[in-house]
C-alpha cells in the first residue's frame, strides 16, 4: 500500500469490507482468502503472486507452481502427445492456474497446451488445459470434459457421455462425434486457460 500511495481505507472500500477486517488480515490475526488476494492484486496493479508472497504463503504458491508443468500437447483431433521433458509454464499462465487449481493442491496437476491450427479445437489454439493425474476412471469425469486414457494407450480430450464399471464408455470428441471406447483412466479438466 505504501509503495503505491494507496490507503487501507480505500482498499477496504474496494474489497467491500470493514477497514478493521483488512487491518486484522494484514496483522496476521485473520487469514486472507484467495479471492481477497486477487482483489488486492487488482487494486494495487500487481501480480497475484506478489500479494501471496507478502501474505507469507509463498511456500504453498511455490509448491503449486512446481506441481504444474507443461507436460503434453493436444492436437486438433484432441489426442494428447507427451513432451519429451516437462517444462515450466509462463508466469502469467501460472498465476491463472493458481486461481483455477486452488482447490486441487493435494493432487499432481498436469498442463497440456492445445496446438490446433485447424478443426474444432482451433478456437482454443495455444490455450492450456489443466487436469489432475489419475490412475482410474474418476466418477467426476462422467458428463464432463475429461482427459481419457484408452485401452490402446492413447490419451484424448473428450466428454465422457457415460461409462460402465467394465470400462466401456461413450465419448464425445471435440468435433461432436460419439464413439464407443474402453477407458483405463479418465480425469475431468480442472480449467482451460486461454
Secondary structure by P-SEA (a helix, b strand, c coil): cccccccaaaaaaaacccaaaaaaaaaccccccaaaaaaaaaaacccaaaaaaaacaaaaaaaaaaaccccccccccbbbbbccbbbbccaaaaaaaaaaaccccccbbbbbbbbcccccccccccbbbbbbbbcccccccccccccccccccccccccccccccccbbbbbcccbbbbbbbbcbbbccccccc
